[in-house]
């Protein structure tokens, strides 16, 4: 009597007609799903995103594969039956990987994926079951890769957000309308005149002077990217990248900036109506709960698959509408514009040192136009407003791409190109407080402004160190480093 052949681990599923299409569908989507989460977790860390991506990467393929398999068994499709599941598996697998890599759809890339799927179906159809097994092995590896990312999120400590005093309940003695305008990557006037910039910008600088703005030379950010910089700014506290390893992303940064932070708490405590207007939904990609009373983007408008960057939306017209509709204050506006921005992210897309500098100059002109119109609009309607123009970080000019900033470099111009940022303030009645000489870095901006509005100098006792930090990947042991000390000198100290 012949011995019964021992079944392999996948054999049971492969031999069951109803299970086989389900298994091949899961194999097509599981690894791309894990890959996408591993590389974009901070963009999509919400239950809504989880439900969406499980549906798209797993449930939809299961339905498509199962129906296609049943239909292919019909007489009319009998000859193509053995091609259907391999083709669908290759198509969905590479299509999902394309989505995971580029966080977006492209007809050209989809055509390439379709072509690859057709070729692989004819070339590898005989080895299809082995390929399914390999896809599951990739998924196991993906689980091990994703686990530390999720573990770090679950063990994320919010201790850094606790204030050392009662600043979140400060009582304002004066309540002017407060406008915080953030032009991305706008370098300080003092740095624009030297270093890697040497850019003529006198016209806009003079415009601000004529309209009673006070500029603060050598002001800088504490971090080199939008999310880490803004989360520290709005919490009025250093986070030191949460001991993380990502230069541009920090854990829960969008929730900190958009949902709840010390600045919003103290503003609401004092009866301020709050507005967030932005040209791009970059701060909204993980669909955080909206902590502002008004926003020019709704959660429903934001795609589940997005980088939050694309064609900019006009903020000036809705800003004017809000000013007219809510003329009675006190109001707080956070207006984010994405000019001048910074040089290209990847060296493969770079126009070179001169090309990137030229692009920055053109974008700076656009920033000046927008800032001019915004400030004119405010001053026309609200001549005694508190207006703060502050960038989130520098423009990285002097590099071929932002990738260069990941390597240790203690050149003064190089480092300041990362952190130098504009700060210009229109103080109500032109009366700047005597302690405004403490405005050195962005982490202390709102603590100093809260001191000014509350007329309580005790809050100055807990200013944060005016130091700037960066995550270095190359040229030194990977980690967080102090790059500028409290006096603005270039240093290189591991944090």
C-alpha positions as CSV (number, residue, x, y, z in Angstrom):
1,X,0.0,0.0,0.0
2,X,1.5,3.3,-1.0
3,X,2.3,5.8,1.8
4,X,0.2,8.9,1.9
5,X,2.1,11.9,0.7
6,X,2.8,14.4,3.5
7,X,1.2,17.8,2.8
8,X,3.4,21.0,2.8
9,X,2.3,24.0,4.9
10,X,0.6,25.7,1.9
11,X,-0.6,22.6,0.2
12,X,-3.9,22.4,2.1
13,X,-4.8,26.0,1.0
14,X,-3.5,25.5,-2.6
15,X,-5.6,22.4,-3.1
16,X,-8.9,23.9,-1.8
17,X,-10.6,25.5,-4.8
18,X,-12.4,28.2,-2.7
19,X,-9.3,28.9,-0.5
20,X,-6.7,29.2,-3.3
21,X,-7.9,32.6,-4.7
22,X,-8.2,34.0,-1.2
23,X,-4.7,33.0,-0.3
24,X,-3.3,34.4,-3.6
25,X,-5.1,37.7,-3.0
26,X,-3.7,38.0,0.6
27,X,-0.2,37.2,-0.7
28,X,-0.5,40.0,-3.3
29,X,-1.5,42.7,-0.7
30,X,0.0,41.7,2.6
31,X,3.7,42.6,2.1
32,X,3.0,45.9,0.2
33,X,0.6,46.8,3.1
34,X,3.3,46.1,5.8
35,X,5.9,47.9,3.6
36,X,3.7,51.0,3.3
37,X,3.0,51.1,7.0
38,X,6.7,50.7,7.9
39,X,7.8,53.6,5.7
40,X,4.8,55.9,6.2
41,X,3.6,55.1,9.7
42,X,3.6,58.7,10.9
43,X,1.6,59.8,7.9
44,X,-1.2,57.2,8.4
45,X,-1.3,56.4,12.2
46,X,-5.1,56.5,12.6
47,X,-7.8,53.8,12.8
48,X,-9.4,55.4,9.8
49,X,-6.3,54.8,7.7
50,X,-6.0,51.3,9.1
51,X,-9.5,50.4,8.0
52,X,-9.0,52.0,4.6
53,X,-5.6,50.3,3.8
54,X,-6.8,46.8,5.0
55,X,-9.8,47.2,2.7
56,X,-7.8,48.3,-0.3
57,X,-4.8,46.0,0.1
58,X,-6.6,42.9,1.4
59,X,-10.4,42.8,1.2
60,X,-10.7,44.3,-2.3
61,X,-8.2,41.8,-3.8
62,X,-9.9,38.9,-2.1
63,X,-13.2,39.9,-3.7
64,X,-11.7,40.5,-7.1
65,X,-9.6,37.2,-7.1
66,X,-12.5,35.1,-5.8
67,X,-15.0,36.4,-8.4
68,X,-12.4,36.2,-11.3
69,X,-11.5,32.7,-10.3
70,X,-15.2,31.6,-10.4
71,X,-15.9,33.3,-13.7
72,X,-12.7,31.8,-15.3
73,X,-14.1,28.3,-14.7
74,X,-16.9,29.0,-17.1
75,X,-16.7,27.3,-20.5
76,X,-16.0,30.6,-22.4
77,X,-12.9,31.4,-20.2
78,X,-11.7,27.8,-19.7
79,X,-8.5,28.2,-21.8
80,X,-7.4,31.2,-19.7
81,X,-8.2,29.9,-16.3
82,X,-4.6,29.0,-15.3
83,X,-3.5,32.5,-16.2
84,X,-6.1,34.5,-14.2
85,X,-4.8,34.2,-10.6
86,X,-1.1,34.5,-11.5
87,X,-1.8,37.6,-13.6
88,X,-4.0,39.2,-10.9
89,X,-1.4,38.4,-8.2
90,X,1.5,40.0,-10.1
91,X,-0.6,42.9,-11.1
92,X,-1.9,43.7,-7.6
93,X,1.4,43.0,-5.9
94,X,3.5,45.4,-8.1
95,X,0.7,47.9,-8.3
96,X,0.5,48.1,-4.5
97,X,4.3,48.3,-4.2
98,X,4.2,51.2,-6.6
99,X,1.6,52.9,-4.4
100,X,3.7,52.2,-1.3
101,X,6.9,53.6,-2.9
102,X,5.4,56.8,-4.4
103,X,2.3,57.4,-2.2
104,X,0.3,58.2,-5.3
105,X,-1.1,57.1,-8.7
106,X,0.5,57.4,-12.1
107,X,-0.8,56.1,-15.4
108,X,2.7,55.6,-16.7
109,X,3.8,53.5,-13.7
110,X,0.5,51.6,-13.9
111,X,1.2,50.8,-17.5
112,X,4.7,49.5,-16.6
113,X,3.2,47.4,-13.8
114,X,0.6,46.0,-16.2
115,X,3.4,45.1,-18.7
116,X,5.4,43.4,-16.0
117,X,2.4,41.4,-14.8
118,X,1.7,40.1,-18.3
119,X,5.4,39.1,-18.8
120,X,5.7,37.4,-15.4
121,X,2.4,35.5,-15.9
122,X,3.8,33.8,-19.0
123,X,7.3,33.3,-17.7
124,X,6.7,32.2,-14.1
125,X,3.2,30.7,-14.2
126,X,4.6,27.2,-13.5
127,X,6.3,28.4,-10.4
128,X,3.3,30.4,-9.1
129,X,2.8,28.4,-5.9
130,X,6.4,28.9,-5.0
131,X,6.1,32.7,-5.7
132,X,3.0,32.8,-3.3
133,X,5.1,31.1,-0.6
134,X,7.9,33.7,-1.3
135,X,5.4,36.6,-1.0
136,X,4.4,35.2,2.4
137,X,8.0,35.0,3.5
138,X,8.4,38.7,2.5
139,X,5.3,39.4,4.7
140,X,6.9,37.7,7.7
141,X,10.0,39.9,7.2
142,X,7.7,42.9,6.8
143,X,6.1,42.1,10.2
144,X,9.5,42.0,11.9
145,X,10.4,45.4,10.2
146,X,7.1,47.0,11.2
147,X,7.0,45.8,14.8
148,X,9.7,48.2,16.1
149,X,8.0,51.1,14.4
150,X,4.7,50.3,16.1
151,X,6.4,49.5,19.3
152,X,8.2,52.9,19.4
153,X,4.8,54.6,18.8
154,X,3.1,52.7,21.5
155,X,5.9,53.5,24.0
156,X,6.0,57.1,23.0
157,X,6.3,59.3,26.1
158,X,4.4,62.6,26.2
159,X,6.5,63.7,29.2
160,X,8.3,66.3,27.1
161,X,5.0,68.2,26.6
162,X,4.5,68.9,30.3
163,X,5.1,72.6,31.1
164,X,7.2,73.6,34.2
165,X,4.7,76.3,35.1
166,X,1.1,77.4,34.6
167,X,1.7,79.0,31.2
168,X,-1.2,77.1,29.6
169,X,-3.6,78.9,31.9
170,X,-2.0,82.4,31.6
171,X,-4.4,85.3,31.7
172,X,-3.9,87.9,29.0
173,X,-4.0,91.5,30.0
174,X,-4.3,92.5,26.3
175,X,-6.0,90.6,23.5
176,X,-5.0,91.9,20.1
177,X,-5.9,89.9,17.1
178,X,-2.9,87.6,16.6
179,X,-1.6,86.5,13.1
180,X,1.1,83.9,12.9
181,X,2.3,83.7,9.3
182,X,4.7,80.9,8.4
183,X,6.6,81.1,5.0
184,X,8.2,77.7,4.7
185,X,12.0,77.9,4.4
186,X,12.3,81.7,4.5
187,X,15.8,82.5,5.7
188,X,16.6,85.4,8.0
189,X,17.4,88.7,6.3
190,X,20.8,88.7,8.0
191,X,21.6,85.3,6.4
192,X,20.2,86.2,3.0
193,X,22.9,88.9,2.7
194,X,25.8,86.4,3.2
195,X,26.9,82.8,3.4
196,X,25.5,80.5,0.7
197,X,22.7,82.9,-0.2
198,X,23.9,86.5,-1.1
199,X,20.4,87.3,-2.4
200,X,19.1,90.8,-2.9
201,X,15.9,91.2,-0.9
202,X,15.9,94.8,0.1
203,X,12.5,95.7,-1.3
204,X,10.6,93.3,1.0
205,X,12.8,94.1,4.0
206,X,12.1,97.8,3.4
207,X,8.3,97.1,3.0
208,X,8.2,95.6,6.5
209,X,10.2,98.5,8.0
210,X,7.8,101.0,6.5
211,X,4.9,99.1,8.0
212,X,6.4,99.1,11.5
213,X,7.7,95.5,11.6
214,X,10.7,94.8,13.7
215,X,13.1,92.2,12.3
216,X,15.3,90.0,14.4
217,X,18.7,89.3,12.9
218,X,20.3,85.8,13.2
219,X,17.0,84.3,14.5
220,X,16.9,80.6,13.8
221,X,14.9,77.4,14.2
222,X,15.7,74.6,16.6
223,X,15.1,71.8,14.2
224,X,15.7,71.5,10.4
225,X,12.3,70.3,9.2
226,X,8.6,71.5,9.4
227,X,7.2,68.8,11.7
228,X,9.9,68.7,14.4
229,X,10.2,72.5,14.3
230,X,6.5,73.3,14.6
231,X,5.8,70.7,17.2
232,X,8.5,72.2,19.4
233,X,7.3,75.8,18.6
234,X,3.7,75.1,19.5
235,X,4.5,73.2,22.6
236,X,7.1,75.8,23.7
237,X,9.3,72.8,24.6
238,X,12.3,70.8,23.1
239,X,11.5,67.2,22.1
240,X,15.0,66.3,20.8
241,X,13.3,64.3,18.0
242,X,11.8,62.0,20.7
243,X,15.0,60.0,20.6
244,X,13.9,59.0,17.1
245,X,15.8,58.4,13.9
246,X,13.8,60.5,11.3
247,X,15.1,63.9,10.3
248,X,11.7,65.1,8.9
249,X,9.1,63.2,10.9
250,X,8.6,63.0,14.7
251,X,6.1,60.9,16.5
252,X,2.6,62.4,16.7
253,X,3.9,65.8,15.4
254,X,0.8,66.5,13.4
255,X,-1.5,65.8,16.3
256,X,0.6,68.1,18.5
257,X,0.5,70.9,15.9
258,X,-3.1,70.5,14.8
259,X,-5.0,68.9,17.6
260,X,-3.7,70.0,21.0
261,X,-0.7,72.0,22.2
262,X,0.2,74.6,24.8
263,X,-0.4,77.5,22.4
264,X,-3.9,76.5,21.5
265,X,-4.7,75.9,25.2
266,X,-3.6,79.3,26.3
267,X,-5.4,81.0,23.4
268,X,-8.7,79.2,24.0
269,X,-8.3,79.9,27.7
270,X,-8.3,83.6,26.8
271,X,-11.3,83.4,24.5
272,X,-9.5,83.4,21.1
273,X,-11.2,82.1,18.0
274,X,-8.6,80.0,16.1
275,X,-8.0,79.6,12.4
276,X,-5.6,77.4,10.5
277,X,-5.2,78.2,6.8
278,X,-2.6,76.3,4.7
279,X,-1.7,76.0,1.0
280,X,-1.0,72.3,1.4
281,X,-2.6,69.7,3.7
282,X,0.9,68.4,4.7
283,X,0.1,68.9,8.4
284,X,-3.2,67.0,8.0
285,X,-2.2,63.8,6.1
286,X,-2.9,61.5,9.1
287,X,-6.3,63.2,9.5
288,X,-5.7,64.5,13.0
289,X,-8.6,65.7,15.1
290,X,-9.0,69.4,14.3
291,X,-8.1,71.6,17.3
292,X,-8.7,74.9,15.5
293,X,-12.1,76.3,15.2
294,X,-11.8,76.9,11.4
295,X,-9.6,75.4,8.7
296,X,-9.6,75.8,4.9
297,X,-9.3,72.0,4.4
298,X,-11.8,69.4,5.7
299,X,-10.8,65.9,6.7
300,X,-12.9,64.4,3.9
301,X,-10.9,66.3,1.3
302,X,-7.6,64.7,2.2
303,X,-6.8,61.4,0.5
304,X,-5.8,58.4,2.5
305,X,-2.8,58.0,0.1
306,X,-1.0,61.3,-0.1
307,X,2.2,63.0,0.9
308,X,0.2,66.2,1.7
309,X,2.0,68.0,-1.1
310,X,0.7,69.0,-4.5
311,X,-0.8,72.0,-6.2
312,X,-1.0,74.8,-3.6
313,X,-4.4,76.1,-2.6
314,X,-5.0,79.8,-2.3
315,X,-5.1,81.0,1.3
316,X,-5.5,84.7,0.7
317,X,-9.1,84.8,-0.4
318,X,-10.4,82.6,2.3
319,X,-8.3,84.6,4.8
320,X,-10.0,87.8,3.6
321,X,-13.4,86.1,3.9
322,X,-12.7,85.1,7.5
323,X,-11.5,88.6,8.4
324,X,-14.8,90.0,7.1
325,X,-17.0,87.4,8.6
326,X,-15.3,87.4,12.0
327,X,-14.3,91.0,12.4
328,X,-14.9,90.9,16.2
329,X,-11.9,89.3,18.0
330,X,-9.9,88.2,19.6
331,X,-8.8,85.9,16.7
332,X,-5.7,83.8,16.2
333,X,-4.7,82.9,12.6
334,X,-2.0,80.4,11.7
335,X,-1.4,80.9,8.0
336,X,1.1,78.5,6.3
337,X,2.5,79.2,2.9
338,X,5.0,77.0,1.1
339,X,7.2,79.6,-0.5
340,X,10.1,79.9,-0.7
341,X,10.4,76.4,0.6
342,X,13.7,74.6,0.4
343,X,15.9,72.9,-2.2
344,X,15.0,69.5,-3.7
345,X,14.9,66.5,-1.4
346,X,16.8,64.0,-3.5
347,X,20.1,64.4,-5.3
348,X,18.8,62.4,-8.3
349,X,16.3,65.3,-8.9
350,X,18.7,68.1,-8.2
351,X,19.5,71.0,-10.6
352,X,22.9,71.4,-9.0
353,X,24.1,74.0,-6.5
354,X,23.4,77.0,-8.9
355,X,20.2,75.6,-10.2
356,X,18.7,74.9,-6.8
357,X,19.8,78.4,-5.6
358,X,18.1,80.0,-8.6
359,X,14.9,78.1,-7.9
360,X,15.0,79.3,-4.3
361,X,15.4,82.9,-5.5
362,X,12.3,82.6,-7.8
363,X,10.3,81.0,-5.0
364,X,11.4,83.8,-2.6
365,X,9.9,86.4,-4.9
366,X,6.6,84.5,-4.8
367,X,6.8,84.4,-1.0
368,X,7.3,88.1,-0.9
369,X,4.2,88.7,-3.0
370,X,2.0,86.6,-0.8
371,X,3.4,88.0,2.4
372,X,3.0,91.5,1.1
373,X,-0.7,91.0,0.3
374,X,-1.4,89.2,3.6
375,X,0.2,92.0,5.7
376,X,-1.5,94.8,3.7
377,X,-4.8,93.0,4.1
378,X,-4.3,92.7,7.9
379,X,-3.1,96.2,8.5
380,X,-5.9,97.7,6.4
381,X,-8.5,95.9,8.6
382,X,-6.6,95.7,11.8
383,X,-3.8,98.3,12.2
384,X,-3.0,97.4,15.8
385,X,-2.7,93.7,15.1
386,X,0.0,91.4,16.5
387,X,1.6,90.0,13.4
388,X,4.4,87.4,13.5
389,X,6.2,86.3,10.3
390,X,8.4,83.3,11.2
391,X,9.7,80.5,9.1
392,X,9.9,76.9,10.3
393,X,13.5,76.4,9.1
394,X,16.1,77.4,6.5
395,X,16.2,76.9,2.7
396,X,19.2,74.5,2.5
397,X,20.8,76.6,-0.2
398,X,24.4,75.7,-0.8
399,X,23.6,72.0,-1.1
400,X,22.7,70.0,-4.2
401,X,19.8,68.4,-2.2
402,X,18.6,68.1,1.3
403,X,20.2,64.6,1.5
404,X,23.5,66.4,2.1
405,X,22.2,67.7,5.4
406,X,22.2,64.1,6.7
407,X,26.0,64.0,6.7
408,X,28.1,65.7,9.4
409,X,29.4,69.1,8.2
410,X,30.5,71.8,10.6
411,X,30.9,74.6,8.1
412,X,29.2,77.7,9.4
413,X,27.4,78.6,6.2
414,X,26.2,75.0,5.7
415,X,24.7,74.7,9.2
416,X,23.1,78.1,9.2
417,X,21.5,77.4,5.8
418,X,19.5,74.6,7.6
419,X,18.4,76.6,10.6
420,X,18.4,80.4,9.8
421,X,14.8,81.6,9.6
422,X,13.0,84.9,9.3
423,X,11.4,86.6,12.3
424,X,9.6,89.9,11.8
425,X,7.0,91.2,14.3
426,X,4.4,94.0,14.0
427,X,3.9,94.9,17.7
428,X,0.6,96.7,18.5
429,X,1.2,100.4,18.7
430,X,4.8,99.8,17.7
431,X,5.7,99.0,21.3
432,X,8.0,95.9,21.5
433,X,8.5,94.6,25.1
434,X,11.9,95.2,26.6
435,X,12.5,91.5,26.8
436,X,12.2,90.9,23.1
437,X,16.0,90.6,23.0
438,X,15.4,87.0,24.2
439,X,13.9,86.1,20.8
440,X,16.7,83.9,19.5
441,X,15.0,80.6,18.4
442,X,11.6,79.4,17.5
443,X,11.0,77.2,20.6
444,X,10.8,80.3,22.8
445,X,8.6,82.4,20.5
446,X,5.2,81.7,22.0
447,X,6.5,81.7,25.6
448,X,7.8,85.2,25.1
449,X,4.6,86.3,23.3
450,X,2.5,84.8,26.1
451,X,4.7,86.8,28.6
452,X,4.0,89.9,26.6
453,X,0.2,89.4,26.4
454,X,-0.1,88.3,30.0
455,X,2.3,91.0,31.3
456,X,3.7,88.3,33.6
457,X,7.5,88.2,33.4
458,X,7.6,85.0,35.6
459,X,7.1,82.9,32.4
460,X,10.5,84.0,31.2
461,X,12.1,81.9,34.0
462,X,11.4,78.8,32.0
463,X,12.7,79.6,28.5
464,X,14.1,76.6,26.7
465,X,17.8,76.4,25.6
466,X,18.4,78.3,22.3
467,X,20.1,75.3,20.8
468,X,19.5,73.8,17.3
469,X,19.5,70.0,16.8
470,X,19.6,67.6,13.8
471,X,19.7,63.9,13.2
472,X,22.9,62.8,11.4
473,X,23.0,59.5,9.5
474,X,26.5,59.7,7.9
475,X,29.9,60.9,8.9
476,X,29.3,60.1,12.6
477,X,27.4,57.6,14.7
478,X,23.7,57.9,13.7
479,X,21.8,60.0,16.2
480,X,20.6,63.4,17.4
481,X,23.3,66.1,17.6
482,X,23.4,69.6,18.9
483,X,24.5,71.6,15.8
484,X,24.3,75.2,17.1
485,X,24.8,76.2,20.8
486,X,22.8,78.8,22.7
487,X,25.0,81.6,21.3
488,X,24.6,80.4,17.7
489,X,28.1,78.9,17.4
490,X,28.5,75.7,15.3
491,X,29.2,72.7,17.6
492,X,28.7,69.0,17.1
493,X,27.7,67.3,20.3
494,X,25.7,64.0,20.5
495,X,22.5,64.5,22.5
